[in-house]
Amino acid sequence: MKARSCLQFVAAILFSLALLPAYAQKFPAIADTPPMGWNSWNKFGCDVSEKLIRDTADAMVSSGLRDAGYIYINLDDCWQGQRDADGFIQPDPVRFPSGIKALADHVHARGLKLGIYSDAGSQTCGRRAGSQGHEYQDAQQYARWGVDYLKYDWCNTGEGKAQRNPREAYATMRDALHAAGRPMVFSICEWGDNQPWEWAGNVGHLWRTTGDITHCWECEEGHGSWSSLGVLNILDKQAPLRKYAKPGQWNDPDMLEVGLLPSAGENRAHFSMWAMLAAPLIFGADVPSMPAEVRNILANRDVIAVDQDALGIQGFAFYKAPGLEYWARPLVNGDWAIAFLNRSDTPKKISHDWRKHGIGDDVSGRNVDFSVAAYDIRDLWAGKAAGTTATPLQVTIPGRDIVMLRLSPRK
Ligand code: GLA
C-alpha cells in the first residue's frame, strides 16, 4: 500500500471509531407523535395468523382508519415457530405459511407498516422463543423481512439477582436494531417495573407504564403473580409520569380497549383520555367486523389531533370531585384540550364558570386566565362549535362518559 492510501485508510478507521458512540442510538424522527395502529393481542391473544393480519390490513384501508392515521399493523405474541439451524427465528409454519416477508409486502402495498413482537428473555410471555442471546440475529431477520416496529416484552428474563438488567437488555436490542439498519419504532414493554421513563429516553420510542390493560372500566383481575387493570385503574397511575413524555419518548398506558368495552360512552371516554395522555393509539378490536359506532369513535379526527399534537405535552387533571375529573392539555397555537370525565355510573350535571377557574401547568409553564381573554369552544364529540368561555359551561354528562372540548384563542 502506498504511503498516501495507507494514511487514507488509517484516517477512515479513526473517523469510523469517532462515530462509534453516536452509533448506539435509537432511530430518530419516527415517533415524533405517538404511534397509531392496531395490535392483535387485546382481542385475539395467541390466535394469530397471516390471514388475520392480511384481513386487518385490508379493512384498515377500506374503513378509512388508515387515512385517519392508524398506520401500524402489529403482530403480537405467538407468531414464532422454531429457530433454523443457524439460529434465525422462523414464523409458525402453520399460521404463517407464506412467511413474514410476504406479509410485510402485503401490508406495505396498502400504505401501512408492519410491527412484530419479541421478548428480552429466553421465552416470550406466550412461551415462544425469546430474543435473549439472539438479539442481533433477530433484529437482522426483522429488517430483512421489512418490519417497521418492535414491541419487546419482559417475560422469562430470570428471577431475583439472576434477572437480566433491563437497561442493558433494552439497550442491546436498540443497538441490534440500529445495526440492522432498518428504521423500527422500539416499544419497551417491561410494564413500568423498572421505571423506564427515567432511563429509556434514548433507548425506546415508547415504554409501558403499567401491567396489562383489560376490557373493563374499573377493575383489577389477579393472575397469580400479576394483575390486569381496567381503564380507570391505569389512568390513575399516569399523573406522576407526565413530565417524561415528549416527542419521540412516550409513556404507554397500554393498548386501547376501544370496541371491547361494553358501552359507547366507555369507549369514547377511554379513547378521549388516552388522547389527553398523549398515549400511543394502538387499538385491538377486530377491524373487518367493526360496528360503525366503534369505527366512528376511533376515526374522530378532532380527538386524534389532540393525541397527535406536535408539542407532545401530556395532559393533567386540574380538578377532582367524587366520580368527576376535569383534565387539561396544552396544545399548539395557544389551544387547550379540556375533558370532563364522569367516572361514576350515574349522570353528573356540571356548571363550570371558565372565568373563575384559570388553569396553570407547572410542567409546560402554560397558563390560561379566562377572565382576561375568551376562547372559542369546539365540542369534539358533537363535532361542532359550542360557544365561548365568556359564559359558563352547563352540561350533563352520562355515567361513564366524557365531554371533550378544544379551546382556541379568539381571533
Ligand atoms: C405481556 C404484554 C402484553 C402482551 C402479552 C403477550 O403480557 O404486556 O401486552 O404482549 O405479554 O404474551
Boltz pocket constraint, residues with backbone or C-beta under 6 A from the ligand:
constraints:
  - pocket:
      binder: B
      contacts: [[A, 41], [A, 76], [A, 77], [A, 124], [A, 125], [A, 126], [A, 153], [A, 189], [A, 211], [A, 212]]
      max_distance: 6.0
